[in-house]
Amino acid sequence: MSPFLAAVLKICLAALLGSGILCLYRMCIGPKVADRAIAFDTLAMIFICAICILCIQWNSVLYFDAVWILMLVGFLGSASIATYLEKGRIF
């Protein structure tokens, strides 16, 4: 791996860490349930991006299956939370 790519990956991980801290802050103080739901969904996407960046950094494709599963669970969770907030029930 080139030194430039390694530096860019470290910068990306630092940016994701900062974004994750801000999302955790929004989850704790969110005035509405919708704010907390969006922060949780964003935090899940940040976690998925961090896994992808670490896979590139480690030169491994081992965790890409976990990324697909987390993406599916995050989408279904977001859809169910949105349905619950709109209708008051999930089904």
N, C-alpha and C positions, 0 to 999 in steps of 0.2 A: 504494500500500500504506500502511496506517495505521501510525503510529509504534508503537502497541501491538503489532501483529502482527510488525513488524520486530524489536522487543525480544524477543518470545516466541520467534521463530525463532532469534535469536542465543543465547538461553538454552538452547534445545533442542540446538543444535549444540555448545555447550559441554558439556552433559550427555552427549551422544553421544561427544564426544572423551574425556571422563573414563572413560566405560564402555569405550571401545575400548582405552584404556591399561590398564585393569584386565584386560581379556580377553587382551591381549598378554602381560601378566605371568603370567596363569594358563597360557597356552600355553607359556611358557618354563619354568615351575617345576612344571607339573602332575605329580603323582606317578604318575598312571596315564594310559594312552592314552585312556581314555574322557573324562577331564577335559580333555585337549587337544582332543579331537574336539568336545566341547560348546562349549569356548571358541572354536574356529574357526567353528563354526556361528553362535554368537552374534555374533562379529565380522563375519561375512558379513551378518547381519541389521542390524547397526549401520551398515554401509556402505550398505546399501539404504535405510535410513531417512535417512541423511545426503543421499543423492542426491535423495530425495523432498523433503526440506526445502529443499535448494538449488533444486530446480525451482519450488517455491512462491515462494521468495525472488526468483528471477530472472524469475518470471512466464512460464515456458516449459514446454512439454510434450514437448520434444525427447528427453529422456532417460528417459521412462517406458517405452519399449520395452526399454532396457537394464535397467531395474528388473525387468521380467517375466523376462528371460533370466537375470539373476542369481538371482532367486527360484527358478527352475526348476533351475539348476545347484546352488544351495545345498541344495535339497531332495533332489536325486538324490545329491549328495555325502554328505549326512547319512544317507540311507537305506543307501548302500553301506558307509559306515563302521560303522554299527550292525550290518549283516549280517555284515561281516567280524569285528567284535568278538564277535558271538554264535556264529557257526559256524566261524570261522577261514578262511573263503574267501568270495569275493564271489558267485560263481555256483553 
